[in-house]
Amino acid sequence: NVDDAKVGSRSLAERRLGWSGICNSVQYGGLKEEGAAAALCKTIFATLRNYDDKASNLAVERAIGAALVHPSFLKPFAGLVAKAASEGSLGELGRQQRLVLTRWSCLIMDHLDPVAFSGAFAKIAQVQGGLLAAAALAQGTPSPRPCSPFQQLLLRRPELVCAYLAHLGVGSKSLVTVAPLAACGLAAELLHHAVAADPSTRPPPSARRAGRAAKNQSRSGAPHQRLRADALAAARAAAMDAYLRVVFGGDPKVKLPSAVGCMFSPLVSTLTHEEFAEQVAPAAVKQLKRSPESALRSTRLLLESAPLDMSRYAALVCEPLLAQVKHVEEWRRADAAGAIAAVARSSTNVDAARDLFDAVRAELEDPKRRPKEWTARAGLFDAVAQLSCAKVSDRAMGSLAAEACACLTAACKVEVQKDAREKVTEALGVWLALLPAALPKETVDIAIAGMKDTKDGHHRSLLRMLAGAFARNPGLAAGGGGALVKLLAPLAKTGAVKPSQRTEGAMALYLIAAAATADDAAAKEATKEKVWEEALRPDATYFAPSAIAKLGAEDAEVLARCVGELLGSHGAHVKKQKATKAAHRVATLLLLHPTPAVRRAARVAIDAAVEAGATAEEMLQAFRHWLHAAEESGPRGWPALSPGEGEGEASGAPAARCGEFPRRLAGAALGVFCGVSGAGTGAAPGSASESASSGRGLSRGASPGVPLGLAGPLVLLAHHPLVAAPDGRRQGAWEALLARVSAAAERVDAPPPQGALGIQVGAMCETIAGEGGLRSARVTERAAAVAAAFAAARLAPDTALTALLPVATALAGVAEHHAVGPGETRIFNCQIGKLSTDQVDVFKPEARPDANGPKKARGKSRMNYGSDDDDDDDAPASVSLRPSQAAAAAGGKAGVGGKAGAKPGGKEMDKKELARQAQFAEEAAGRARI
């Protein structure tokens, strides 16, 4: 008996009730009536697209489990499942529908004998293989998770493992020949189960767990069934057969997904050198030459996932991969370059890395072999860049870097195609970061020649390449900086006054600062060109918040490095131009950037400034400036930072009101001032050696803890209404900061910060009671001071009470507090927009004219509808005003037409409205005073 109304209802309770009735009917009444099984199948399959919640699907599965004991239902239901999950229908199914069909097929296998019903078992097994393969490919990861319903089926019925392995078979009659994708899905899941069931792959159990297992075994009288060694070997052999025959041996005419090899991650992660050399590598190379579009991505996954040293296989895979590196299709070039990177990354023999490098370099330097197509040259440049991740010694890597820089510099000199020139520039920057010497003269000449031509925008790529290389390898700036500074000086000076060139100017200024730090000739050239005088003005675009907000993430990171270089190495020039405060504000502003790389660069800049002599109090004051800016609107307000270039535009309202200010990032940024971003040295937090002015960075070289002199400002900022904990809690920024500092201190065996904070409570209370706390003119800072006072009292109650009670008495005397009467208290607690004399929750009738008769009142409190007493309901009432209300109402005499109390629209207010407006003004003044 099927109640279609309940089964098709949107209510979960109704659905459960409907399927509970079906379960009872099937369990106790059976399916004896003709057509009952078909009707039940139809009802079940109607839920495939209508049910998307777990509870409803579980109710359906309970009904299926009750009905599968009847042969009249098993056969048609299995046929419908096989039809719904056929290869032609898999592409139309969603993730939830595939999961539901997989669970239904597992329920069928629970009631199916693989020997008595071998045909049905083979059909359902093939359906399961297709579903498992589709689910694994849909995950889109190199190591897909196993299917939980299928793994649970194998745990419930271990004997099915041998049946599945027998169905997979070997040779020409195997499932690989009939349905290759289904065979891959089934073999991969069986291998997952075999690896999980193998005791050698499990960690040793704890004593408690081992005792529980022994107790359960003694109760049952027999050990738990496990896969035998021959079954484990059979599962691995079946997976290897499917892997070699489908992924690296399939028919090129059969189009399979390019990422089909990801399903065999448990096989690839356990390959041995013998298996790789004798079976996998020859098959992969043969398929790369035969059908590269189907084997390239799987080859890349194989080389990235295999836990082997690929040095001995570098020469074998180099030739077919280089052919794909030069292919016209971009995805092939990317996958081939990624495969070469995987070989270089897993090769510990320098000769293998040298062979790969020489093979790629020969394609570029030999005029006869140099490709004519720009796409092929771009692919070769990518391959050269990927070889930089080879795991060889520093000496060998330095030698490779010198040769690579020479090769790429020569290629950059002759390359004319725009996209290929961008690729060779990127590759040159990667290898320059590994060069154990100064910037080569040939590279300087190429950069100078390229930056003189600004028509195609290639000069910006050169600037970005040099900026990235200088950041990763400061030793590059030790030579040849004079000529580079002379070229970059006009860009730095122009970018300081023209917002349209601020990006190029910031990169040029960073390169000049880095070169001047490492090279005396570059420093003299920068002074000669008057870079410091013209580029470091306080009103330069590099320090303008509106210009910084429009920078992209990559350019904002360069600006953070530039500010760090200026504050750390050229602080005298910055101070001479009176731009120190502006530079501090830029560094702390970029601590709140949405991109993590920019925040890391800003943290390094703050560390460099503190190491150069800036006090942590100055940096914290610069950070506090942005909290003030978030409360204002207009040019002085908060600049809305954005990862995209040109996207950072602030709204007209203050950021604190419209939610633009990054509260969580502000709470996380406080940890920079407590040393939780770097490794500590073991000094006690809060000790004299932990002082912020000790010449060390706040997050590097110092032990985690709250530095002396910063406890008060930090506790105020942590309780500011605009600062939240990194996890989003509005009131937990201080607790989250202490937890992070405690965890960082524990990692370096330092004492927790609470002990050092206890002796600083007096100083904290002085800051709380100061001009930036309880005596501040800003409401938010006073609220932060009140909350911070409670935090200080929790550390040392007696000290906090002694310090703060006189301040509280001076701010508001007891006599003044007692002078506030009940009426004033009622006004203070009244909701804004209402009067304290308004009645609360009392129905007020409203009289309105009726076109079909006399005026009728609305409401139950009016009894004499339509009487003569209602004629004057709209007439102005005679109200006498108090002197204070009359003075407040007198301000309305400048209305439209010069009439007292006139509204802006020209309609005159009656005496009631005049009295209300006057009372509103009076109560607002009283509320502000209280």
N, C-alpha and C positions, 0 to 999 in steps of 0.2 A: 504494500500500500504506500504510494508515493503522494505526499502532500506537496504539490507543485508550488503552492503559495508560500509555504514555509521554506522549502528548499531554495526557491528563487528570491527570497527576501534579502534585503540589504542588512537586516539586523542579524548580528552574530548569534544572539540568543535564539531567534527564530530558526536560523539554519541548524544550530545544534539540536534543537528540539525535533526538527524535521528529520535529520539523519539518524537521530536516536530512535525515532519510530521505525525507520527503515531497517536499522540493525535488529531491533526486536522482532520485526515481522519476518526478516530473512532467517534469523536464528531459531525462532520457535515455530514459524509457519512454513519455512522452506520456500522453494520456487517451483511449486508443482503446477501452477496454472500455466496454460499455454501463453507464450509471449511475455511472461513475467521477467525472464532473464533479459530479453531484448529491450524491454521498457526500462529496466534498471540500468543497462548499459547506456542507453540514450540519456538518461538523467545524469549519470556519472560524467559522461563526456561533455554535457552542457556546462559543467562546472570548470572545464579546462580553461575557458577564456573568461569566465565570470568571477571566479574566486581567485583572489590575489593575496589572501592573508593565511598565515600558518594554521590558525585554529580551525578555520573552515576546511582546509585541505586535510587536516588530521581527522576531522569528523567523516569526511568522504572515505579516507583510507580505512577507517574502522568498519565502514559498511562494505568496502571491497573485501577486506579480510574475512568478514562473516559470510560473504557470498561465494568466495572462491572455493569453499569446501564442496560446492555443488558443481558437478561436471557440466550441467546444462548452462552454467554461467561462465566457466573457465574458458571454454573454447571460443565463444563469440567475443568475449572481452579481450583475450589474447590477440585475436585477429584485428580488432579495432585499435589496440595499442600499436601493433606492428604497422598498420596502415597509417596511423597518425604520425608515427616516427620514421616513416620511410625517407629515403634520401631526397626525394623531391619535395618533401614537406619540412625538412629540418631548417631550411633557410627562412621559412615563414614563422617559425616558433621563436618566442622570446625566452629569456633566461628562466623565468618562473615556470613557463610551460614545459621547457626541457627537463627541469628538475622534477616536476610533477610526474611526467611520463616515465622518468627514470625510477622514481619511487614506486609507481604502479608496476613497472616491469619486474622490480625486485620482489614485490608482493606475489606476482605470478610465479617467479622462480621458487618462492617458498613452498608452493603447492604443486610443483612440477617435478616429476621423476625424470632425470636426464636419460635413463636407460629405456624405460617403458614408453616415453614420449620423446624420442630422440629428434624427430622432425620438428615438433613444436619448440623443443629446447634450442635447436640450431637457429630457428627463425628468431626467437626472442633474444638469443645471445647476439646475433648480428645486429638487431635493433639496439640493444644495449651498447654495443661497440660504437655505433654511429652517434648515439646520444652522449656517450662519454667523450668521444673525440670532439664533438661540437662544444661541449662544456669546457674542455681544456683549452681549446683554441680561443674561445670567447674571453677567457681571462686575460689574454694578452701579456703574459709574463713569461720570462725564460724558464721558470720552474712552476708549472701549474700545480695547484693543490689537488690531491686525490678526491674522488667523489665519495662523500660520506655515506650515502645510502647503499652504494655498491659495496663499500668496504664492510659495512655492517652486515650485509647479506653474506659475505664470505666468512665473517666471524660466526654468524648463526649456523651456517651450513658449510663447514670446511670441506666436505666431500665434493662440493661444486667446483673447487679449484682444479682438480684433476679433470673434471668434465669440461671445463672451459679450455684447459690446455689441450685436451684431445680434440676439441672442436677447432681450435686454431690450426693444429696440424702443421705439417711441413711438406715441402715439395709443391708439385703442381696442383694438388687437390686441397690445398690449405685455404683458409679464409682470406689470406693475402691476395690470392688470385681473384677471388669473387668480389670482395669488398675490402680494398686496401685500407681505406680510412677507418672503417669499423675494426679491422684487425689491429691497427695501431692503437686505437683507443682501448680495446680490450686487453691487449698485451701490456700496455703501459700500466693499467690499473692492477693487473695481476702482479706485475713487478713491484708496484707500490706495496701491495699486500705481502709479498714475499719478503721484501726488505724490512717491513715493519714487524713481521713475525719471526725474523731471524734473531735469535738471542744474542749473537755476536755484535749486532748493530745497536743494541740497547745499552744505556748506562747501567752500571751495577746498582741493584735496588738497595734502598736503605734497610736497616735492620727491622724496622717496624713493618715495612712493606713485605720483606721476605718472610717475616713471621706470620703475617696475615695470609700470604699465599700458601705457606705450608699448612696452616690451619684449615683453609678451604680445601686443600688437596686431601687432607686426612678425612674430612667430612664426606667428600664425594667418593672416596675410595679409589679413584683413578686420576691420573694426571690429566691436566687440560690437553686437549688435542692440539697439536702443533703440526705445521708442515714438516714433512720428512725432508732429509737432505736432498733426495732425488727430486722431490717436487720443487724445492727452491732452485735447483739447477735447471729444471725443466722450464720454470717461469722465466729465468734469465735467458735461456736459450731461445724461447719463443719471442721474447722481446728483441733479442739480437737479430733473429731472423726477420722479424717485421721491420726493424730499423734499417737493415742492409737492403732488403728487397723493395721497400716502399720509399724510404727517404733517399737512399743513395743507389737505388737500382730500379726504380719504377719506370713505367712506360712514359716517354716524353709526351705522347699524345693525350695521356690522362692528366687533366689539370687538377692538381692537388694544392691545398693552401701552402704558401711558401714557408710558414712557420710550423709545419707539421712535426719537425724534429724536436720542438720544445716539449712534446709529450713524453719523451724518453729521457728526461733529466735524471731520474734515478739510475738509469743505465749508464749515461755519459759520466755522471759523477763518481762512478765506481770502476771505470775502465782501467785496465792494466796496460802496460807498455806492449805486451805480447798481443793483446786484442787490438790495440790501436794500430800497431805496425803491420800485423798480418791480415786484419779484416777491415777495419774502419777506414784507415787512411787511404789504402788503394781504391776502395769503393767510392770514397768521397772525391778523390782526384779524378777518377774515371767519369763520375757523374757531372763534375764541374766542367769537364771538356765536352760531355755529351749533351747535357741539358742544364746549363748554368742557372737559368731562371728559376728552376725548381729546387736546386741544391745549394744555392749560394747562401741563403739565410740560415739554413740548417747547418751548413759548414761553419758559419760564424758562431752560432750557438755552441757547436761542438768544440771549437777552439777556445771559446771563452769559458766553458764549463768544465772541460776535462782537467782533472787534477794532476797533470803531467808536465814535465819539462819538455817544451816543444823545440828545443834546440836541434835535436836529431831529425825533425820533420820539416824544418824551415825550407830547405832546398826542394823538398818534394812538393810543397803546396805553393811555393813562390810563383812558379810559372803560370798556373791557371788563375791565381788571384790577381796577378799583374794584368792579365788580359781583361779581367772584369773591372780593374781600376780605371782602365782607359775607355770603358764603355760609354755610349752616348746617354744612357739612362742614369739619372741621378741616384736612384735608390740602389742600383747595382754598384756604382762607385762608392757610395757610403758603406754598404755592407762589406765590400771587398777591402776597403781601408780599415774597417773595424776588425775584420779577420786578421789582417796584417798586424794591427795593434795588439790583438790577442796573442799572436805568435811572439811578438817582441816582448810583451809583458811577462810571458811565462818562460822566456828563454834566459838562462843564466850563463850561457856560453857566449863570450864576446864574438867568437867567430861566426856564430849564427846571425847575430845582429849585424855584423859587418857584411855578411853575404847578402842579407836583405837590403841593406843600405846601398851596397855597390850595384845590386841589380836595378834598384829604382834610379840611382844617380846615372847609370849608363843610359837609361831611357831619356834623360834630360840633357846630358852633356854631349852625347854622340849626335852630330848633325844628321847622320843617315837614319838614326832610330828615333829622333825627336818627333813626336806626333805633330801633324799639321792641324788637327782639330783642337780647338781650345778646350773642349770638354775633357779630352784625354789628358792634356797638360794639367788641367785643374785637378783631375783625379790623382795624378802623380804627385802634385804638390801636397794634397791631403795625405797621401801615403807617407811622404817624407816627414810630415808633421807627426803622424802617428808613431813613427819609429822612435820618437823621443822618450817613450815610456819603457824602453828596454831596461831590464834589471841587470845592469853591468856595473863594474867598478867606476868610481868617480874619474879615475884617470882615463879609462876607455871612453866614458861618456864625454869627457872634455875633448878628446881627440875627434870623436864623431861630431861634436857640436862645431868644432872649428871647420871641418870639411863641409858640414851641412850649411853653415852660414856662407862659406865661399861659393858653394853651388847655388844656393838660393839667391844670393846677391847678384851673381851673374845672370840667373834666369830673370830676376826682377828688372835688370837693366835692359833686356831685349824684349821682354813681354809687352805686347801692345793691346791685347784684348782686355777689356775692363774687368770682367768677372774673373778671368784667370789671374790677372794682376792682383786682385783682392785676395785670392787664395795663396799666391806665393808670398804676399806680405804677411798674412796670418802665420804661415809656416815659418817664415823668417823670425817673427816675434817669438814663436815657441822655442826655437833653437837658441836665440840670443839669450833667453832666460837661463840656459844651461852653459853658456860660454864662460870658461874660467879665465877671462881676460877682459881688457877694456874693449870698448866698441871699436870694431875694425874701421880703418880709414875708408875702405871701399864702401862699407855700409853707410858711413856718414855722407860720403859723396852721393850715393844713390838717394838718401833721404833728402839732402839739400836740393838735388836736381828735381826730385819728385814734388817737393813742397813749393817750388817756385811756380809750378803750373797748377792753378786752382780751378780750372774750368770743369773738370770731370769729378771733382771731389775726392780724388785719390790722396790729396795731402792730408785729409782728415784721417784716412786709414793709416797712413804712415805715422801720424802723431799718436794715434791710439796704440799702434804696435809698439812704438818706442816707450810710451808711458807704461804699458803693461810689462815690457821687458825690464825697464828701470825699477819697477816696483818689486819684481821677483828676483832681480839680480842687481843690487846697487853697485856692484863693482864695474858695471858697464860704463858708468859716468866718469871713470877715472882718467880717461884720455879722449882727446878730440872734442872736448866740450866747448872750446872757444869758438870754433867755426859754427857749431850748432847753435850756440847762444846768440851769435850775431844774426843768424837767420831767424831765430824764434823771437827775438826781442820785439820787432814790430807787431807780431801776432799777439803777444802778451799785453802790450800797451794799448793796442786797438780794442782788444776784448774787454779791457777795463772800462771803456766808455761806450761801447756799442753792444747792446744786448744781443743783437743778431749774431755776433761773433764771440759770445761768451764761452761756447764749447771749445773752439779752437784755442781761444786765449787761455782757458784754464789748463788745458793739456800743455800748451807751450810754457806757461808759468811754472808748472810742476817740473817739466824737463829742465828749465833754467835753474830752478832751486836745487834739484838733485845734482845737476852738473856742477853748480857753484859749491855744493857741499864737498864733493869729491875731488874737484880740480881747481887749483888756484887761478889758472889762466881763465877758466870759465867765470870765476867770481869777479876777476878784474874786468872781464868783458861785460858782465851784467852791470857792474857799476858804471862803466864807461858809457853804456847804452842807456843809462838812467832808467833801468827796468824797475828798481825798487821805488823810485820817486813817483813814477807815473802809474805803475800797476797796483801799488799797495795803498792807494788812497782810501779813506774810510767809506767814500761813496762809490767805490768801484763796483761793477756788476758782480764780481766774485763774492762780495759780501752782501748783496741785495737779496732779501728773502724772496721777493717776487720773481727774480731771475733764477734763483736756485730751485724754486718750485717747478719750473718748466724744464729742468734738466732731466734727461733719461737716467735710468739706474746706472748704466755704465759710466756716463759722464759725471754723475754725482759721486761715484766712487773715486774717480780721478780727482775731483775737487776736494774730497776728504783727504786723500793722500797729499794733495798740494798744500792744504792748510796745515797738516801735520809736519810736512817738510819745512814750511815757513816758520811755524812756531818752535819746532825742535832745533833747527839749525840756523835760522836767520831771524831770531827774535829781536835782535837789535834794530834791524831794518824795519820790522813791523812796528816796533815801539816808536821809532823815530818818526814814522808817518802817522802815528796816533791811530793805528788800526788794530791794536791788540784786542780791545774789547769786541770789535766786530768779528775778528778771527775766532775768538773764543765762542761767540754766539753761533758762528757757522758750524764749528765742530760739534757743539751740543745739539744744534738743530738736526744735523745728519744722524745723530743717535736715534732720532725718531723716524727715520726713513723706513718705508715699508719693505725695502729689499735688505736681506740679511748681510750681503756683501758690503753694502754701503755702511751699515751699522758697525761691522767689524773694522772697516777702514777708519771710521770716526773714532772708535775706541782706541785704535793705535795712535791717531792724531792727539787725542787727549793725553795718552801716556807720554807721548813725545813732548808735549807742552809742559807737563808736570816735571819731567826729567830735566827740561831746560831751565826750570826755575819758576814757572808759574805755580801759584798756590792752588790747592784743591778748592779752597773757598771761592776763588775767582771763577773757576770752572763751574762750580755748583750755582753761583750767582748767575752765570750766563745761561745755565739750564733753567733756572727759575724765571728768567726773562720770557721764555716761550710759554710758560703757564700764564703770565700776565697778558701776553699777546693773544692767547686763546679767549680771553674775556673781552676783547675789544674787536671792533669791526673796522673795515676800511684798510688803508695801506699799512697801518700799524698792527693789524690783526695777524692771525695765524696763517702762514702760507701752506696751503694744502699740498703736501708732497705726494708724488705719484711715481710709479715705476716707469711709465711711458713718457716719452719726450713730448713736451708741450701740453701735457694733460693736467698739470697741477694748477688749478684755478680755484681760489677760495670763494665761497659764497658771500653774499652781503651781510649775513648774520654772523655774530661771533661764533667761533668754532666750539666753544663750551656749550652753546645753546643748541646748535644744530647737529652735534655729534661728530664733527669732523676731527676733533683732536684725538690722537692715538693714545688712549688712556693706558692700555695694556703695555704698549711699548715704553711709555713713560715710567711705569712701575718696574719694568725689566731694566731700564737704563740706570736706575739707581744702583744696581749691582756693580756697575763699572767703577763707582767711587769706593767700593768696598773690597776690591781685589778678588772678586769671584770669577773673573774671566781668564785668569792665568794661574800657573803653578806657583805655589808659595815657597818661601824659604825657611819656614819653621819659626819665624819670629812670633812672639806672643801678640795677638790682636790687641790693639789699644795701647801698646807699649810705646816708649819714646822712639824706638826704631821704626815704628809703624806710622810715624807722623807723615802727613801728606806732603810736607815741604822737605822731605828727607832726600830729595834728588832722585827718587825712583818712581816708575809709573804706578798708577793706581791699580792696574789690573795685570801688571807684569813685574816681577822682581819683589813683590811685597806679599806678606802673608795675608790670607783672607781675614777680614775684620773691619770694623768701623774705625777709621783713623781718628786720632785726636783732633778735636776742633770741628769735626764734621758731624758728630752725633746729633747736635741740636738742629742744624739745617736739614739733615737727612730725615729726622723724625717729623719735621714740619712738612717737608715735601712728600713723604710717604703717606701722610694723612690729608693731603690736599684733595679736595673733591674731584679734581681732574686727573688724579693718579689712581690707577687700579692695579691689582695684582696681575702678574703675567697670565694667570688662568681666568681673568675676567672679574674676579670678586672686587666690588667697589670699596669695601672696607678692610681688605686684607693685604694691602701693599706692604705695610710694615712687618707683619708676621711672615709674609712670603719672603721678604728681604732677609730677615733673620734666619729663616729656614735655609735659604740658599747659602748664606755665609756659614752657617753651622755645618752644612754638608761639605762645603769646600774646605773648611778647616779640618774636618774629620779625615778628608782624603790625604791631607799633608801632615796628619798627626799634630795639629795645633789645637789649643784650647778653644772652647766655644766662645762666641762673642758676648754672651750675656754677662760673664764675669767682668770683662773690661767695660761694658756699658754701665754696670752698677756704680762704678766710681766716676762716671761722667754725668750722672743725673743732675747734679748741681749746674753744670755748664749747659745741659739741655734745657733746664728750666729757665735759665737766663735768656736763652734764645727764644724760647716759647713766649716769655713775657716781654720780649723786645718789640722793636718797630716792625719787624716782619712777622710777628705773631699776634698776641692779644691786643697790642696797641696799633695794629695796622689799620689803614683806612679801607682795605678791601675786605668785603664780607667773607670771601672764600678763605682768605688767610686767617681770619679770626676763627672761622669754623675749624680749620686745620689745627690751629693752636689749641682749641678746646679738646679735640680728639687726641692730639699729641700729649696733652697734659695727663690724660688717663694712661697713655702708654708709658710715660715717665713714672707715674705713680705705681704702676705694676712692677717696675724694676726696683724702686726704693721709695716706699710710701712716705716715710717720715721726712726724708730729704725733699721730696716733691711738695709735700704739704707745707713745710717750713718756707720753701722758696716761693710758692705760688699764692699762698693765702694773703700775704700783704698786698700783692699785686691785684688780686681780685677785689680786696677791700678798697684799694685806691681807685679802681676802675668804676665800681658801683657800690656806694655806701649802703649800709643796712637801713638807715633812716629813709633814704630815697626809695629803697625797695619797698619798705612798709607803707610809703605814701601812695602806692598804687592801689586803688580801691577795686571793689568787685566790678563796677561798671567798666573801668578801664581794662581790667582783665578780660571781661566779656568782649570788648572791642578788639583786643589783641588776638583772641582765639577765634574771632569771626572770620568766615571765609571771605577772601578777596572778591569784591563784586556784590556783596550783600551787606545789609545794615545789621547792627547788633540788635535793633528793635524789631526786625522782621519776625513774623510768626513762623515757627518751624512745624512742618507737617500738618498744617491746618488747611482744610479745603476752603478755597475762596471762590464764591460764585462770580460769574461773569455775565453781564447783561449785553445782549446784542439784538439789533432790530430784526424783525422777521418780515419778509416781503409779503407774506400772505396774511398778516394779522398784526396784532399789537406785539410789543416787545415782550419776549419771554426770557426769563433767567435760566441759566444752565447750572445745575447742581441740586443736590438733595436738600440743602439747607434753606432754599427758598420755597415758601408754602403758598403765598398768594400770587400765583402767576397771573400776569396781565392786569393787575390792579392799578388803581390810580396812584398808588404810593411809589411806583417805579418811574414816574414821568421825569423826575429830575435827577436820575442816577448819574448822568454825564455832566452835570453842572459843576463848575469849580467850587471846591469847598473853601470855607473861610478858615484859614490857618494862621495862627500867630507865630511869628518866628522869634527865637531867642536872639539876643544881640550878636552872639558869635555867628549864628547861622545867617543872620541878616548881613553881616559883614562878608561872609563867604559868598552869599547870593548876589551881593552888589557887584561882583566881578563879571556878571553876565550882562551888564548894561551896554556892552559894546557889540551887541548882536546885530542881526540883519535889520536894517531900518532904524537902528539906534534905540530899539525898544528893549526894556529890561527883560532878561530871561528868554530872549528869542533863540530858537534853535537855528543851526546852520541852514536848514532847508527853508527857513522863513516862517515856520509855524510857531506860534507863541505857546510857551509852556504854562500850564496852570500852576496854581499855588502849591498843590501837592508835590508836583515834580520839582518845583523850586526848592521846597523844603527838603526833599530827598537829596538833591544835588548839594545843598549846603551841608547836610549831615554827612554825606560821603566825604566831603573835603575836611570836615572837622575830625571824623574818625580816622582818616588817613594820616592827618598830622599827629593825632594821639598815638596811633600805632607806630609811627616812625620814632616818636619820642620814647615809647616804652621799649 
